[in-house]
Amino acid sequence: MCIVNGENIADGAGITPKLAERLLADGADVVTLGNHTYRRDGIGSYLASSERVIRPANAGALTPGRGLAVVEARNGVKVAVLNVLGSLFLDTPVSPWEVVDDLVDEARAQAPVVIVDFHAEATSEKVAMARWLDGRVTAVIGTHTHVQTNDARVQPGGTAAITDAGMTGPHDSVIGSDEHNALKRFLTGMPTRLEPASGEVRIEGALVECTADGRATSCTAVRVDVD
């Protein structure tokens, strides 16, 4: 099965209902989001009814959408996907540490394979979450920083982990943005609209293999040059 974090697919900031549907039509089984979930008009009402496009579960009880999806893999095994937002250096309504145990229990009651997209800024928090959930979920995949890390692994308890799966998009850039406007923002300290870069497009992610009962057997960082 294929899980895609799509929170920046709309010109580098947020996602629209149309683009979410395009990801699903092109083969994504579940689309996860992050701290830019609600940047685009119309996404709230879409998430309120979507079963396969999910937002961080700790985004707040009154925000539209859900943080858990359950789908069938190609071989018929049920897979639960959780989306959780980190607390360090992000404006997070509810701490992930307050909710993650109950979320994992809910997911495990519905599927033997459980994948967690932990959308977080700090590498320390992502590594800590992977350790905390070791043996209880199939994989903890870090997202958000747009830079793929070199620590894909299977932990002692059988949980696959990588601190950040990386970025799909233009890598001749400043984490996807055109370097000129990004540099102007850093050099002047003035608000500057960032524009998506173009060229040197690369697909990045992680491939996790597991048994039917949800124990990971391998975790490999993936990088594919597109042009």
C-alpha positions in Angstrom: 0.0 0.0 0.0 1.0 3.6 -0.5 0.8 6.5 2.0 1.5 10.0 0.9 2.0 13.1 3.0 0.4 15.7 0.9 0.3 18.8 3.1 2.3 21.0 0.7 1.1 19.9 -2.6 -0.8 23.1 -3.4 2.1 25.3 -4.6 4.2 24.5 -1.5 1.6 25.3 1.2 -1.5 23.2 2.1 -3.7 21.0 0.0 -7.0 21.4 -1.9 -9.8 18.9 -2.2 -9.1 18.6 -6.0 -5.4 17.8 -5.4 -6.3 15.4 -2.6 -8.6 13.5 -4.9 -5.8 13.5 -7.6 -3.4 11.8 -5.2 -6.0 9.1 -4.3 -6.8 8.6 -8.0 -3.1 8.3 -8.8 -2.6 5.4 -6.3 -2.3 6.8 -2.8 -4.2 4.7 -0.4 -4.1 7.2 2.4 -3.0 10.9 2.4 -1.7 12.4 5.6 -1.3 16.1 6.4 0.5 18.3 8.9 0.8 21.8 10.3 -0.3 23.4 7.0 -3.5 21.4 6.8 -6.0 24.3 6.8 -4.1 26.7 4.6 -6.5 26.4 1.7 -10.1 27.3 1.4 -12.6 24.4 1.3 -10.3 21.8 2.8 -12.2 21.8 6.2 -15.5 20.6 4.7 -13.7 18.1 2.6 -11.8 16.6 5.5 -15.0 16.4 7.5 -16.3 13.7 5.1 -13.1 12.1 3.8 -12.1 8.7 5.1 -8.7 8.4 3.5 -7.3 11.9 3.7 -6.5 12.5 7.4 -5.1 15.4 9.4 -3.1 15.3 12.7 -5.2 13.6 15.3 -4.1 16.2 17.9 -5.1 19.2 15.9 -8.0 19.9 18.3 -11.4 18.4 19.0 -13.3 21.1 17.1 -11.2 20.9 13.9 -12.8 19.0 11.0 -11.4 15.7 9.8 -10.0 12.6 11.4 -6.6 11.4 12.4 -7.0 7.7 11.7 -7.7 5.8 8.5 -8.1 2.0 8.1 -7.7 0.6 4.6 -6.9 -2.8 3.0 -3.5 -3.4 1.5 -3.3 -5.1 -1.9 -3.1 -8.6 -0.2 -6.2 -7.9 1.9 -4.4 -7.2 5.2 -6.0 -4.3 7.1 -3.7 -1.3 7.7 -4.3 1.6 10.1 -2.7 4.9 9.5 -2.3 7.5 12.2 -1.3 11.2 11.6 0.2 13.0 14.7 1.7 16.5 15.0 4.8 17.1 17.1 4.9 19.6 19.9 8.4 21.1 19.7 8.8 24.3 17.7 5.2 23.9 16.3 1.9 25.5 17.3 0.3 22.3 18.3 -3.1 22.4 20.0 -2.7 19.2 22.0 0.5 17.4 22.9 1.0 14.2 20.9 2.2 12.5 24.1 -1.2 13.0 25.7 -3.1 11.2 22.9 -0.8 8.8 21.1 -1.3 5.8 23.4 -5.1 5.9 23.1 -4.8 6.4 19.3 -2.5 3.4 19.0 -4.9 1.2 21.0 -7.8 2.3 18.8 -5.8 1.6 15.7 -4.6 -1.8 16.9 -8.2 -2.8 17.6 -9.0 -2.4 14.0 -5.9 -3.6 12.1 -2.7 -5.7 12.7 -0.5 -3.3 10.8 -0.3 0.3 12.2 1.7 3.1 10.5 2.3 6.4 12.3 3.1 9.6 10.3 4.7 11.7 13.0 4.8 15.2 11.5 7.3 17.0 13.7 10.1 19.6 13.6 12.6 18.2 16.2 14.6 15.1 15.4 14.8 14.4 19.1 11.0 14.2 19.4 10.7 12.0 16.4 13.3 9.6 17.6 11.8 9.5 21.0 8.3 8.8 19.6 9.7 5.9 17.6 11.3 4.5 20.8 8.1 5.0 22.8 6.0 3.1 20.3 8.6 0.3 19.6 6.8 -3.0 19.6 3.4 -1.5 19.5 3.2 -0.2 15.9 4.6 -1.4 12.6 6.4 1.9 11.7 6.9 5.4 12.8 7.7 7.6 9.8 8.9 11.1 10.4 7.8 13.9 8.1 7.9 17.7 7.9 11.6 18.8 7.6 11.8 18.1 3.8 15.3 16.6 4.3 15.6 12.8 4.2 17.6 11.4 7.1 20.1 8.5 7.0 18.7 6.5 9.9 16.1 4.1 8.4 16.0 1.1 10.7 14.0 -1.6 12.4 14.1 -1.2 16.2 14.5 -4.1 18.7 10.8 -4.4 19.3 10.0 -4.8 15.6 9.0 -1.2 14.7 10.4 0.4 11.6 11.5 4.0 11.9 13.1 6.9 10.0 13.4 10.4 11.4 12.3 12.0 8.1 11.2 10.4 4.9 12.3 13.5 2.9 10.7 15.5 0.2 9.1 14.8 -3.1 9.6 17.9 -5.3 12.3 20.2 -6.7 15.6 19.6 -4.8 17.5 22.4 -6.5 15.9 24.7 -4.0 15.7 25.7 -0.3 13.5 22.8 0.9 11.3 23.1 -2.2 11.2 26.9 -2.4 12.9 29.1 -5.0 16.2 30.1 -3.5 16.0 33.8 -4.4 13.0 34.6 -2.3 14.1 32.3 0.4 17.5 34.0 0.6 15.8 37.4 0.5 13.8 36.5 3.6 16.9 35.3 5.5 19.1 38.3 4.5 16.6 41.1 5.1 14.3 39.6 7.7 11.4 41.0 5.8 8.2 39.0 4.9 8.7 37.5 1.5 6.3 35.2 -0.4 8.0 31.9 -1.1 7.5 30.3 -4.5 8.0 26.7 -5.5 11.2 26.0 -7.3 11.5 23.9 -10.5 13.9 21.4 -11.8 15.8 18.4 -10.2 12.5 16.8 -9.1 13.1 13.8 -6.8 10.7 11.4 -5.1 11.8 10.5 -1.6 10.2 8.3 1.0 10.6 5.0 2.9 9.8 1.4 2.0 8.7 -0.7 5.0 8.2 -4.5 4.7 6.4 -6.3 7.5 4.7 -9.6 8.4 0.9 -10.0 8.3 0.8 -9.5 12.0 2.4 -6.1 11.8 6.1 -6.7 12.8 8.5 -4.8 10.5 11.2 -6.8 8.8 13.0 -4.0 6.9 13.0 -0.2 6.5 14.7 1.4 3.5 15.0 5.1 2.5 13.9 5.6 -1.1 15.2 8.2 -3.5 14.3 8.4 -7.2 15.4 11.1 -9.6 12.6 12.1 -11.9 14.3 14.5 -14.3 
